[in-house]
Structures are given as structure tokens and as C-alpha cells.
Amino acid sequence: QVQLVESGGGLVQAGGSLRLSCAASGRPFSSYAMGWFRQAPGKEREFVATISWSGTYTYYADSVKGRFTISRDNAKSTVYLQMNSVNPEDPAVYYCAAVRTQSDIYYSHSKLYNYWGQGTQVTVSS
């Protein structure tokens, strides 16, 4: 069992930056691949970014590639999502998720994740 708590959401101006954090507690953090997902009002939850347990491998949705960066600090049991050049399509509740894995791989499908945080709201002002 792992518990996830997101933070860092808030109001950001279009073109600005924001860094989300997700702190994990419970089982060894390095056993888990991590992902960020988001859900805007009236829309389905969508994949944003994922990172393997070592941090070596990452993968991004096309909509955020080149603007967002996922990273992790296993010593701090925390995964981050650095959001740069935020645009009006980015507002949503952002969720981090974890899936236990024995291989150093990532997962982009939400149904593969076992554990979810409560989400943090990101709002963009024009």
C-alpha cells in the first residue's frame, strides 16, 4: 500500500510555470513507476507524463511534450511535474498515480495504476 499526496497546484498566468509535487508514503518508493494524469471539467482523465522507478525512462503526452518535465527523487519519495509555458488547455485537476513494478519501465494507461492521490487544481489565467 502506498499513499500519495499532491501539492503545488494553484493559479498561474498563461506562459508561466508551476511545479507540482507528489509525496509518497508506505512501501519503498523506488518499487513504483509513477505517472501524472489530469482531468478537466466535463472531460475524461488523460495521461500527462510517466517515469520509471529509476527515473531513467520518461514518456509524455504529445500535448505537453517539450513543456512539462517529470522527475523523481527516490530519497525523498517524491515525484515532480515541472510545468512550463502553461497554456489555456492545461487547467485541470492533476493527479499522481503509482504502480508497483519489478522492471524499470513506465506506464501511460491509467487503468494500470493501483494508487492515486486526491489531486491538485491547476488554474490558468490569460
C-alpha positions in Angstrom: 0.0 0.0 0.0 1.2 3.5 -0.8 -0.4 6.8 -0.1 0.1 9.8 -2.4 -0.4 13.5 -1.6 -0.1 16.1 -4.4 0.8 19.7 -3.8 1.9 22.8 -5.7 -1.3 23.5 -7.7 -2.7 27.0 -7.9 -3.2 29.9 -10.2 -0.6 30.5 -12.9 -0.6 33.0 -15.7 -0.6 31.7 -19.3 3.0 31.3 -20.3 4.2 30.9 -16.7 5.5 27.9 -14.8 4.3 25.8 -11.9 5.8 22.8 -10.2 3.7 20.0 -8.8 4.9 17.6 -6.2 3.6 14.2 -5.1 4.8 12.8 -1.9 4.5 9.1 -1.3 4.4 7.1 1.9 4.2 3.5 2.6 6.1 0.9 0.6 9.5 1.7 -0.8 9.0 4.4 -3.4 11.6 3.0 -5.7 9.4 0.0 -6.3 6.9 2.1 -8.2 6.6 3.6 -11.6 4.8 6.9 -11.3 2.5 8.9 -13.5 0.8 12.2 -13.7 -2.8 12.5 -15.1 -5.2 15.3 -15.4 -8.9 15.8 -15.7 -10.6 19.0 -16.8 -14.3 19.6 -16.2 -16.5 17.6 -18.5 -13.6 15.6 -19.8 -12.2 12.2 -19.2 -9.0 11.8 -17.2 -6.0 11.9 -19.5 -2.4 10.9 -19.4 0.2 13.6 -18.9 3.6 12.0 -18.1 5.2 8.9 -16.6 8.5 7.9 -15.2 10.1 4.6 -14.4 11.2 3.7 -10.9 14.9 4.6 -11.6 14.0 7.8 -13.3 15.8 6.7 -16.4 12.8 6.4 -18.7 10.1 9.0 -19.2 7.2 9.5 -21.6 4.9 12.4 -22.3 1.6 13.1 -23.9 2.1 15.0 -27.1 0.1 17.9 -25.7 2.8 18.6 -23.0 6.0 17.3 -24.7 8.7 19.9 -24.6 6.8 22.0 -21.9 6.4 19.6 -19.0 9.1 17.6 -17.2 8.5 14.7 -14.9 11.2 13.8 -12.4 11.6 11.9 -9.1 13.7 11.9 -6.0 13.6 8.4 -4.6 15.4 9.5 -1.4 12.6 11.9 -0.7 9.8 9.6 -2.1 8.6 12.4 -4.3 7.8 12.8 -7.9 7.6 16.2 -9.6 5.9 17.7 -12.6 7.6 20.9 -13.8 5.1 22.7 -16.0 6.5 25.5 -18.2 4.8 27.6 -20.9 1.4 26.8 -19.4 -1.4 27.5 -21.8 -5.2 27.7 -21.6 -5.5 24.0 -22.4 -3.7 22.9 -19.2 -6.2 23.8 -16.5 -7.4 20.7 -14.7 -7.1 18.7 -11.6 -3.8 17.0 -11.7 -3.4 13.5 -10.1 -0.3 11.5 -9.4 -0.5 7.7 -9.5 1.7 4.8 -8.7 2.0 1.2 -9.9 4.3 -1.3 -8.4 6.7 -2.8 -10.9 9.6 -5.3 -11.0 11.0 -3.8 -14.1 12.4 -0.3 -14.8 9.6 0.7 -17.2 6.8 3.2 -17.3 3.1 3.1 -17.9 0.9 5.5 -19.8 -2.5 3.8 -19.2 -4.5 5.0 -16.2 -6.1 1.6 -15.7 -2.7 0.1 -14.9 -2.2 2.3 -11.9 -3.1 1.0 -8.5 -2.8 4.0 -6.3 -4.0 7.6 -6.8 -3.6 10.9 -5.0 -6.5 13.2 -4.2 -5.5 15.7 -6.9 -4.4 19.3 -7.0 -6.1 22.0 -9.0 -4.2 24.0 -11.7 -5.9 27.1 -13.0 -4.5 29.3 -15.8 -5.3 33.0 -16.2 -5.0 34.7 -19.5 
